[in-house]
Amino acid sequence: MKNKQKNKYTYNKKNLKNIIEKRFGIIVGLIITLMTVIFFSLFFVQIINNQYYIDKLEKLKEVVYYSSSTPRGRIYDRNHKLIVDNVPVKVIFYKKQTGVSTKEEVELAYKLADILSINYNKLTNKQKKDFYLVNNEEKCKNKITSEEWQKLKERKLSLDDIYKLKIERIFLEELKYDERDLEAAYIYYLMNNGYSYSEKVIKNEDVTEEEYAIVAENIDSLKGVNVKLDWERVYLYEDVFRTILGNVSTSSGIPYELKDYYLSRGYSLNDRVGTSYLEYQYEDILKGKKTTYLKQKDGSFKILEEGKRGSDIVLTIDIELQKAIEEILIEELKNAKKMPSSKYYNRSFVIISNPKTGEILAMSGKQIIEVNGEYRIYDYTPGIMTSPVAVGSAIKAASQIVGYNTGGLKIGEIRNDACIKIASTPLKCSYTMYGNINDIEALKYSSNTYQFLTAINVGKGNYVYDNALSIDKNAFKIYRDTFAEFGLGVKTEIDLPVESLGYKGSSTLSGHLLDFSIGQYDTYTPIQLSQYIGVLANDGVRLKPYLLKEVYESSGDSLSKLLLKNEPTILNKINTLDEYLNRTKMGLKAVFEYGGTGIGNIDLSYSPAGKTGTSQSFIDTDGDGKVDLETTTSTMVAYAPYDNPIVTFTVISPDVDYVGSNSYYIPQINAQISYKVSKKFFELCK
């Protein structure tokens, strides 16, 4: 028994030894394999690929530099007339260096004041006090009481609070500044305005050769100050279309409010960028390409990529037509203000477009405001996209399409144009009662009653004179959905950064549906109305309106290689039958025939078709936030010629009349503008 146990023990011991030896052998083998791998890896890196990694290390040491901002692309009109160009300008700028004290900056400001002629008229009292504070720190400390210093220690006041108290307690009488002090104060402000370590423009207007040379020769003693040649935009047609062309930031760089947007797209803080309208919209095209430099080991620079002016763009605008339209608007606004009852009329809008492409040929809004007893004209073109109004009967063509589509109106249907009376509401009538009329005559004479009856049918109502009227609330959606197909109440998708949708009423009362059908409930922008008439002129096809026609590669002083040609963009086709659309267009043609409401708005020799509109508007006359006066808005939309439209006109004049007014001229101002604008188009664009 003992021998068996002994043998078993011996066997297990031998077996364990074998296992250990095997595992040891495996571990040794793994170590040898690993060492072999490491050896060959090091051999591969240090011997075989040695030069590759040396080159890569050198690459990491290389520093790439970029030139300052390069000129932007030029802007031309549709006939390749230059509108916006660049001109070189001399710039004296300051870029703060690390470790520079406030005292050193003040000294530098005085040095520059001795060299430069600086216009300090924009220097504010607050900036004067700031300059006094940095020059009299110890003196200004005494303006803070011991109690206030204690509150600072107790964190009941902040350093910002202390600063504000100091500023408040610096009296203007203490600021005994001469001209040199004022120049230095303004320069100091410019040096510290904006981003801390970005370039700050000290002077870039009327820099003399002498000023430029003196600064350039004394850069070493003017720590942080330097000179450069920059550029600025020049507008060959001055203020014509100026607002929509947009603005570019100064050589100070990206505006603070756009910082996050541009930095996320790889821009530097000191880059010049488009800040509004077309300059902003087409920044990617117009921006120039900076020259790229590589700093080499010996300290020299190698050009990696030459800088280049941004690409040139051609607009759909005819600048001569645009100029003429703006002149007409200015003249008519001034004339209107000479007439009685013109108190509340202050603006008009005009849009001229090509209905077959969506191209905007001209667009302008002008506003007249009384300043110190004198009327001044201001550009209000952005209001074309952002200022919705009640456009009145101009939209009745769309209302009629709703009627045909839903069975609420039949082609040729005869109706009696009499007043509508819903219980407990005022009468709803046409301007004149026309008796029995059909659908074409309803548009020709602009019958309200005809549209009211259509709306009642669309809403499945049962109208009885002076009784309550119940309608299907879904009728509002039916109308709005069809109107949207025309571009009313939706974005037109014009290539500008801001566009309003207009106001959409929330009520579903039956009376408001009737108001809706004649354009006196929801509101629309002028550009929406322009797209609407374009749909009618273009056989029911809605096109995107646009201002960018072509893009060219920048080269010399003329347009060269075409990079992009904008093509018409179809957004949708209205959902209706051709016979309904054609019938409606016959009504629009009748508007400009004898007896129609459009007579006097456009020369009939151009074979126009379209619609006029007059709507109730309401304004706040005393600025108390409450609407207190009913006014009238005049509208005209048209296309010509009827058989083959080449142009659409949209003219809107809000608040041309008001309750209690007895002037004839003012309500006719929109017709005056419409007639002159259409005549000018056919003169210039035959």
C-alpha positions in Angstrom: 0.0 0.0 0.0 2.8 2.4 1.0 4.7 1.5 -2.2 1.7 2.3 -4.3 1.3 5.7 -2.7 5.1 6.4 -3.0 4.9 5.5 -6.7 1.9 7.7 -7.3 3.7 10.6 -5.6 6.8 10.1 -7.7 4.7 9.9 -10.9 2.8 13.2 -10.0 6.1 14.9 -9.3 7.6 13.9 -12.6 4.4 14.9 -14.4 4.4 18.4 -12.8 8.1 18.8 -13.7 7.3 18.0 -17.3 4.5 20.5 -17.4 6.6 23.2 -15.9 9.4 22.5 -18.4 7.0 22.6 -21.3 5.4 25.9 -20.2 8.9 27.3 -19.6 9.8 26.3 -23.1 6.7 28.0 -24.5 7.5 31.2 -22.5 11.1 31.2 -23.8 9.9 30.7 -27.3 7.5 33.6 -27.0 10.2 35.8 -25.6 12.6 34.9 -28.4 9.8 35.5 -31.0 8.9 38.9 -29.4 12.6 39.9 -29.3 12.9 38.9 -33.0 9.9 41.0 -33.9 11.2 44.0 -32.0 14.6 43.6 -33.6 13.3 43.5 -37.1 10.9 46.4 -36.3 13.8 48.5 -35.1 15.9 47.4 -38.1 13.0 48.3 -40.4 12.5 51.7 -38.8 16.2 52.7 -38.2 17.8 51.2 -41.2 15.4 50.4 -44.0 12.9 53.4 -43.4 15.3 55.7 -41.7 15.0 58.5 -44.2 11.2 58.3 -44.3 10.9 59.1 -40.6 13.6 61.8 -40.8 11.6 63.5 -43.5 8.4 63.1 -41.5 10.1 64.7 -38.5 11.3 67.6 -40.6 7.8 68.0 -41.9 6.5 68.5 -38.4 9.0 71.2 -37.8 7.9 73.1 -40.9 5.7 76.1 -40.4 3.2 77.3 -43.0 2.3 81.0 -43.2 -0.5 82.7 -45.0 -0.6 86.2 -46.5 -3.0 88.8 -45.4 -6.5 88.9 -46.9 -6.6 89.0 -50.7 -9.1 91.0 -52.8 -12.6 89.6 -53.4 -14.1 88.8 -56.7 -15.7 91.5 -58.8 -19.4 91.9 -59.2 -21.0 92.6 -62.7 -24.5 93.1 -63.9 -26.2 90.8 -66.5 -24.7 92.9 -69.4 -21.2 92.5 -67.9 -21.1 96.0 -66.6 -18.8 96.3 -63.6 -20.6 97.2 -60.4 -18.2 96.4 -57.6 -14.4 96.4 -57.7 -11.5 96.6 -55.4 -9.0 99.4 -54.9 -5.7 99.2 -53.0 -5.4 101.2 -49.8 -2.5 102.0 -47.4 -3.1 100.7 -43.9 -1.3 101.4 -40.6 -2.2 98.8 -38.0 -1.4 97.6 -34.6 -1.0 94.1 -33.4 -0.5 93.7 -29.6 2.5 91.7 -28.6 2.8 89.6 -25.4 4.1 91.4 -22.4 3.2 94.9 -23.5 1.9 97.0 -20.6 -0.9 99.5 -20.6 1.7 102.3 -19.9 3.7 101.2 -23.1 0.5 101.3 -25.1 -0.3 104.8 -23.9 3.2 106.0 -24.9 2.8 104.3 -28.3 -0.5 106.1 -28.8 1.2 109.4 -28.2 4.0 108.5 -30.6 1.5 107.7 -33.3 -0.4 110.9 -32.6 2.8 112.8 -33.4 3.1 111.0 -36.7 -0.5 110.6 -38.0 -3.3 113.0 -38.6 -6.2 111.3 -36.9 -9.9 112.3 -37.1 -11.0 111.8 -33.5 -14.6 113.1 -34.0 -16.0 109.7 -33.2 -14.3 109.7 -29.7 -17.0 109.3 -27.1 -17.0 110.7 -23.5 -16.8 107.1 -22.3 -13.6 106.5 -24.3 -12.1 109.8 -23.0 -12.8 108.7 -19.5 -11.2 105.3 -20.2 -8.0 107.0 -21.4 -8.0 109.3 -18.3 -8.3 106.2 -16.1 -5.3 104.4 -17.6 -3.2 107.5 -17.2 -4.4 108.3 -13.7 -4.8 105.0 -11.9 -3.7 106.1 -8.5 -5.8 109.2 -8.6 -8.9 107.2 -9.7 -8.4 104.7 -6.8 -9.4 107.6 -4.5 -12.7 107.7 -6.2 -13.6 104.4 -4.5 -14.6 104.5 -0.8 -13.1 102.2 1.8 -16.5 100.6 2.2 -16.6 99.8 -1.5 -13.1 98.3 -1.4 -14.3 96.2 1.5 -17.3 95.0 -0.4 -14.9 94.0 -3.2 -12.9 91.9 -0.7 -16.2 90.3 0.4 -17.2 89.7 -3.2 -20.3 91.9 -2.8 -18.8 94.0 -5.6 -16.9 92.8 -8.7 -13.9 94.4 -10.4 -16.3 95.4 -13.2 -18.5 97.2 -10.6 -15.4 99.1 -9.3 -14.5 100.0 -12.9 -18.0 101.4 -13.6 -17.9 103.4 -10.4 -14.6 105.0 -11.3 -15.9 105.9 -14.8 -19.1 107.4 -13.3 -17.0 109.5 -10.9 -14.7 111.0 -13.6 -16.2 114.3 -14.5 -15.7 115.9 -17.9 -14.3 118.9 -16.2 -11.3 116.8 -15.2 -10.5 115.9 -18.9 -8.3 118.8 -19.9 -7.3 117.4 -23.2 -5.7 119.3 -26.1 -5.8 118.0 -29.7 -2.7 115.8 -29.2 -4.4 114.1 -26.2 -7.6 113.6 -28.1 -5.7 112.0 -31.0 -3.8 109.7 -28.6 -7.0 108.8 -26.7 -8.7 107.7 -30.0 -5.6 105.8 -31.1 -5.5 104.0 -27.7 -9.2 103.1 -28.2 -8.5 101.7 -31.7 -5.5 99.7 -30.3 -7.7 98.0 -27.8 -11.0 97.6 -29.6 -11.9 94.1 -30.8 -10.0 90.8 -30.4 -7.0 91.1 -28.1 -4.2 89.9 -30.5 -5.8 90.6 -33.9 -4.7 93.4 -36.2 -6.3 96.7 -35.2 -6.5 99.3 -38.0 -5.2 102.7 -36.8 -5.6 104.4 -40.1 -6.7 103.3 -43.5 -8.3 106.4 -45.0 -6.3 109.2 -46.6 -3.0 107.8 -45.4 -0.3 110.0 -46.9 2.9 108.8 -48.4 4.8 110.6 -45.7 2.8 108.9 -42.9 3.2 105.5 -44.5 7.0 106.0 -45.0 7.6 107.3 -41.4 5.8 104.4 -39.8 7.5 101.9 -42.1 10.9 103.3 -41.3 10.3 103.3 -37.5 8.7 99.9 -37.0 11.4 98.9 -34.5 10.6 101.8 -32.2 6.9 101.5 -32.7 6.4 98.1 -31.1 3.5 96.3 -32.6 2.8 98.9 -35.3 3.2 98.0 -39.0 2.1 99.0 -42.4 0.6 97.0 -45.3 -1.2 97.4 -48.6 -4.8 96.3 -48.2 -7.9 96.7 -50.4 -11.4 98.0 -50.1 -14.6 97.7 -52.1 -15.5 100.4 -54.5 -19.0 100.8 -56.0 -19.1 102.2 -59.5 -22.8 103.0 -59.4 -22.5 104.5 -55.9 -25.8 103.8 -54.0 -27.6 102.0 -56.7 -28.5 98.5 -55.4 -26.0 99.2 -52.7 -27.9 97.5 -49.8 -28.5 94.2 -51.6 -24.9 94.1 -52.8 -24.0 93.7 -49.1 -21.1 94.7 -46.9 -17.6 93.3 -46.2 -15.9 93.5 -42.8 -13.1 95.9 -42.3 -9.4 95.0 -42.1 -10.0 94.5 -38.4 -11.4 91.1 -39.3 -14.4 89.0 -38.6 -17.2 90.8 -36.8 -17.9 89.5 -33.3 -21.4 88.4 -34.1 -20.2 86.2 -37.0 -17.1 84.9 -35.2 -18.4 81.4 -34.4 -19.9 81.0 -37.9 -16.7 81.8 -39.7 -14.2 80.2 -37.3 -16.1 76.9 -37.6 -15.4 77.2 -41.4 -11.6 77.5 -41.0 -11.3 81.3 -41.1 -8.9 83.4 -39.1 -10.0 86.2 -36.8 -8.4 88.9 -39.0 -9.9 87.6 -42.3 -12.2 90.0 -44.2 -15.6 88.4 -44.8 -19.0 89.2 -46.3 -21.3 90.4 -43.6 -24.7 90.9 -45.3 -26.8 90.1 -48.4 -24.9 89.1 -51.6 -21.4 89.5 -50.1 -22.5 87.2 -47.3 -24.6 84.8 -49.5 -21.7 84.2 -51.9 -18.8 84.4 -49.6 -17.4 81.1 -50.7 -17.2 82.3 -54.3 -16.1 85.9 -53.7 -13.4 85.3 -51.1 -9.9 85.5 -52.3 -7.2 82.7 -51.9 -4.3 83.7 -49.7 -0.7 83.1 -50.7 0.7 80.2 -48.8 4.4 80.3 -47.6 6.6 77.6 -46.1 9.3 78.7 -43.7 12.4 76.7 -44.5 15.2 75.6 -42.2 17.4 78.5 -43.2 14.7 81.0 -42.3 13.8 81.8 -45.9 10.3 81.5 -47.2 9.1 79.3 -50.1 5.8 80.0 -51.9 3.7 76.9 -51.8 0.6 78.4 -53.5 0.1 81.8 -55.1 -2.7 84.0 -53.8 -5.6 84.9 -56.1 -8.5 87.3 -56.2 -11.9 85.7 -55.6 -14.0 84.5 -58.4 -16.1 87.1 -60.2 -19.9 86.9 -60.2 -22.5 88.2 -62.7 -25.9 89.2 -61.4 -29.2 88.9 -63.1 -29.7 92.6 -62.4 -29.7 95.1 -65.2 -27.9 97.9 -63.5 -29.2 100.6 -65.9 -32.8 99.5 -65.3 -32.1 99.2 -61.6 -30.8 102.8 -61.6 -33.9 104.1 -63.5 -36.3 102.2 -61.2 -34.7 103.7 -58.1 -34.9 107.2 -59.6 -38.6 106.7 -60.4 -39.3 105.6 -56.8 -37.4 108.5 -55.3 -39.2 111.0 -57.5 -42.6 109.6 -56.9 -42.1 109.4 -53.1 -41.0 113.1 -53.0 -44.0 114.1 -55.2 -46.4 112.3 -53.0 -45.2 114.1 -49.9 -46.0 117.4 -51.5 -49.7 116.4 -51.7 -52.3 116.6 -48.9 -53.3 113.5 -46.9 -49.8 111.9 -47.4 -49.0 111.8 -43.7 -48.8 108.0 -43.4 -47.5 107.0 -46.8 -43.8 106.5 -46.6 -42.6 103.5 -48.8 -43.0 101.6 -52.1 -41.6 98.4 -53.6 -40.8 97.4 -57.2 -39.7 94.0 -58.5 -39.1 93.3 -62.2 -38.4 89.6 -63.2 -38.2 87.2 -66.0 -41.1 84.7 -65.6 -39.5 82.0 -67.8 -36.3 81.8 -65.7 -36.9 83.4 -62.3 -34.2 86.0 -62.9 -34.6 89.3 -60.9 -34.0 92.1 -63.4 -34.5 94.9 -60.9 -35.7 95.2 -57.4 -36.0 98.2 -55.2 -37.7 99.5 -52.1 -37.5 103.2 -51.0 -38.6 104.8 -47.8 -39.1 108.5 -47.1 -38.8 109.9 -43.6 -39.0 113.4 -42.2 -35.8 114.4 -40.3 -35.6 117.8 -38.8 -38.4 119.1 -41.0 -36.8 117.8 -44.2 -37.7 114.6 -46.1 -34.9 112.1 -46.7 -34.9 109.0 -48.8 -33.6 105.8 -47.5 -33.1 102.4 -49.2 -35.6 99.9 -48.1 -35.0 97.1 -50.6 -34.6 94.4 -47.9 -38.2 95.0 -47.1 -39.0 93.1 -50.4 -38.1 89.9 -48.5 -38.9 90.9 -44.9 -41.9 93.3 -44.9 -45.2 91.5 -45.4 -48.4 93.4 -46.2 -52.0 92.6 -46.9 -52.0 92.7 -50.7 -55.7 92.7 -51.3 -57.4 91.7 -54.6 -54.0 91.0 -56.3 -54.3 87.4 -55.2 -57.8 86.8 -56.5 -56.5 84.7 -59.3 -55.2 82.1 -56.8 -58.6 82.3 -55.0 -60.3 81.6 -58.3 -58.1 78.5 -58.9 -59.1 77.2 -55.4 -62.7 77.6 -56.4 -62.3 75.7 -59.7 -60.3 72.9 -58.1 -62.8 72.3 -55.3 -66.0 72.6 -57.4 -66.8 75.8 -55.5 -66.8 77.7 -58.8 -67.6 76.6 -62.3 -66.2 78.1 -65.5 -68.6 80.7 -66.8 -70.7 80.7 -63.7 -73.0 83.8 -63.4 -73.4 85.4 -60.0 -75.1 88.5 -58.7 -72.6 91.0 -57.3 -74.6 92.2 -54.2 -73.5 92.7 -50.6 -73.0 89.8 -48.3 -74.5 90.0 -44.8 -73.6 87.6 -42.0 -75.5 87.9 -38.8 -74.0 90.4 -36.3 -71.4 91.5 -38.8 -71.1 94.6 -41.1 -72.0 94.3 -44.8 -69.3 92.8 -47.0 -69.5 94.3 -50.5 -67.5 95.0 -53.7 -66.3 98.6 -54.3 -69.2 98.8 -56.8 -72.1 96.5 -57.2 -71.8 95.1 -60.8 -75.0 93.0 -61.0 -74.8 89.7 -62.8 -71.2 88.8 -63.8 -69.2 85.7 -64.8 -65.8 84.5 -63.6 -63.8 86.5 -66.1 -65.7 89.7 -65.3 -65.2 89.0 -61.6 -61.5 89.4 -62.1 -61.9 92.3 -64.5 -63.9 94.4 -62.1 -62.4 92.9 -59.0 -65.6 91.7 -57.5 -65.4 90.9 -53.8 -68.8 89.3 -53.6 -67.9 86.8 -56.3 -65.0 85.6 -54.2 -67.0 85.6 -51.0 -69.6 83.2 -52.6 -66.8 81.0 -53.9 -65.2 80.8 -50.4 -68.6 79.9 -48.9 -68.9 77.1 -51.4 -65.3 75.9 -50.6 -66.2 75.9 -46.9 -69.4 74.0 -47.6 -71.5 76.8 -46.1 -75.1 77.6 -46.5 -75.4 81.3 -47.0 -78.7 83.1 -46.0 -78.8 86.8 -45.9 -78.3 88.1 -42.3 -78.1 84.6 -40.8 -75.3 82.9 -39.1 -72.8 81.2 -41.4 -71.1 78.0 -40.6 -68.2 76.8 -42.7 -65.8 73.8 -42.7 -62.7 75.1 -40.9 -60.6 72.9 -43.3 -61.4 75.5 -46.0 -58.5 77.7 -44.6 -56.1 74.8 -45.2 -57.4 74.2 -48.7 -56.8 77.9 -49.6 -53.4 78.1 -48.0 -52.2 74.9 -49.6 -53.1 76.2 -53.0 -51.7 79.6 -52.3 -48.4 77.9 -51.2 -48.2 76.4 -54.7 -48.1 80.0 -56.0 -45.4 81.0 -53.5 -47.7 82.8 -51.1 -47.1 82.2 -47.4 -43.9 80.1 -48.1 -40.3 80.9 -48.8 -39.6 81.7 -52.4 -36.0 80.5 -51.9 -34.5 83.6 -53.3 -30.7 83.5 -52.9 -30.5 86.0 -50.1 -29.9 85.2 -46.4 -33.1 86.6 -44.9 -36.7 85.9 -46.0 -40.0 86.3 -44.1 -42.9 84.0 -44.5 -45.5 86.7 -43.7 -48.3 86.6 -41.2 -50.7 83.7 -41.0 -54.0 84.4 -39.2 -55.1 82.0 -36.5 -58.9 82.6 -36.6 -61.2 80.2 -38.3 -64.3 82.4 -38.2 -66.4 82.3 -41.4 -66.0 86.0 -42.0 -62.2 85.7 -41.9 -62.3 83.0 -44.6 -64.2 85.5 -46.8 -61.5 88.2 -46.0 -58.8 85.6 -46.8 -60.3 85.0 -50.3 -59.8 88.7 -51.2 -56.3 89.1 -49.7 -57.3 90.9 -46.5 -56.4 88.3 -43.9 -52.9 86.7 -44.3 -50.0 88.9 -45.3 -47.3 88.3 -47.9 -44.0 89.8 -48.8 -43.4 91.6 -52.2 -41.1 88.8 -53.3 -43.8 86.3 -52.7 -46.2 88.3 -54.7 -43.7 88.5 -57.5 -43.3 84.8 -57.5 -47.1 84.4 -57.6 -47.5 86.5 -60.8 -44.6 84.6 -62.3 -46.4 81.3 -61.8 -49.4 82.7 -63.7 -47.2 84.0 -66.5 -45.3 80.7 -66.7 -48.2 78.4 -67.2 -48.4 77.3 -63.6 -44.8 76.5 -63.0 -43.2 78.0 -59.9 -39.5 79.0 -60.3 -37.0 80.0 -57.7 -36.2 83.7 -58.0 -32.4 84.4 -58.1 -29.8 87.1 -58.4 -26.7 85.0 -59.3 -26.5 84.5 -63.0 -22.9 83.3 -63.6 -19.5 82.7 -62.0 -16.2 83.4 -63.7 -12.6 82.6 -62.8 -10.8 85.8 -61.8 -8.4 87.0 -64.4 -7.2 90.5 -65.2 -9.6 93.2 -65.8 -12.3 91.3 -67.8 -14.4 88.2 -67.4 -12.6 85.0 -68.6 -13.3 81.4 -67.9 -17.0 80.6 -67.1 -17.2 78.4 -64.0 -20.9 78.3 -63.4 -24.1 79.3 -65.2 -27.2 79.3 -63.1 -30.2 77.5 -64.6 -33.9 77.9 -63.7 -34.9 75.9 -60.8 -38.5 74.5 -60.8 -40.0 74.3 -57.3 -43.4 72.9 -58.3 -46.3 73.1 -60.7 -49.6 74.2 -59.3 -52.2 71.4 -59.0 -54.9 72.5 -61.4 -56.3 71.8 -64.9 -55.0 73.7 -67.9 -58.6 74.9 -68.6 -58.8 76.4 -65.1 -55.5 78.2 -65.5 -56.3 79.4 -69.0 -59.7 80.7 -67.9 -58.1 82.6 -65.0 -55.5 84.1 -67.3 -58.3 85.3 -69.6 -59.7 87.2 -66.5 -56.3 88.7 -65.8 -56.1 89.9 -69.4 -59.5 91.5 -69.0 -58.2 93.5 -66.0 -56.2 95.7 -68.5 -59.0 96.0 -71.0 -61.6 98.8 -71.2 -63.4 99.1 -67.8 -60.9 96.9 -66.0 -59.3 97.9 -62.7 -55.8 97.8 -64.2 -56.4 100.7 -66.6 -53.7 103.4 -66.0 -51.2 101.1 -64.4 -49.4 100.0 -67.6 -49.4 101.0 -71.2 -51.9 98.8 -73.0 -49.8 98.6 -76.1 -47.6 96.1 -74.2 -50.6 93.6 -74.1 -50.4 93.2 -70.3 -52.3 90.9 -68.0 -52.4 91.0 -64.2 -54.3 92.2 -61.2 -54.5 95.3 -59.0 -55.3 95.2 -55.3 -56.5 97.5 -52.6 -56.6 96.3 -49.0 -57.2 97.5 -45.6 -54.2 98.0 -43.4 -53.8 99.2 -39.9 -51.0 101.2 -38.2 -50.0 102.6 -34.9 -49.9 106.3 -35.3 -48.8 107.4 -31.8 -46.3 104.7 -30.9 -48.2 103.3 -28.0 -48.1 99.8 -29.4 -51.8 99.8 -30.3 -53.2 99.9 -33.8 -55.4 103.0 -34.1 -55.8 103.9 -37.8 -57.1 102.1 -40.8 -55.1 102.7 -44.0 -55.1 101.4 -47.5 -52.4 99.5 -49.3 -52.2 99.5 -53.2 -50.8 96.7 -55.2 -50.3 95.9 -58.9 -49.0 92.6 -60.4 -48.7 92.1 -64.1 -46.9 90.3 -66.9 -46.5 91.2 -70.6 -47.0 90.4 -73.4 -50.0 88.2 -72.6 -49.3 85.6 -75.4 -45.6 85.3 -74.7 -44.6 86.9 -71.3 -41.0 88.2 -71.1 -41.4 90.2 -67.9 -43.4 90.5 -64.7 -44.0 93.7 -62.6 -44.8 93.8 -58.9 -45.5 97.2 -57.3 -46.7 97.7 -53.8 -47.3 100.9 -51.8 -48.5 100.5 -48.2 -50.5 103.1 -46.4 -51.3 105.3 -49.4 -54.6 106.4 -48.0 -56.4 106.4 -44.6 -59.9 106.9 -43.2 -60.8 110.6 -43.3 -58.4 111.3 -46.2 -59.9 113.1 -49.3 -56.9 113.1 -51.6 -57.1 111.6 -55.0 -53.4 111.7 -55.9 -52.1 109.6 -53.0 -54.2 106.4 -53.7 -53.0 106.6 -57.3 -49.3 106.7 -56.4 -49.0 103.0 -57.0 -50.5 103.3 -60.5 -48.1 106.2 -61.2 -45.1 104.1 -60.2 -46.4 101.0 -62.1 -46.9 103.0 -65.3 -43.5 104.6 -65.2 -41.7 101.4 -64.3 -43.2 99.3 -67.0 -42.6 102.1 -69.6 -38.9 102.3 -68.5 -38.5 98.6 -68.9 -39.7 98.5 -72.5 -37.5 101.5 -73.3 -34.3 99.9 -71.9 -34.9 96.2 -72.5 -36.5 95.9 -76.0 
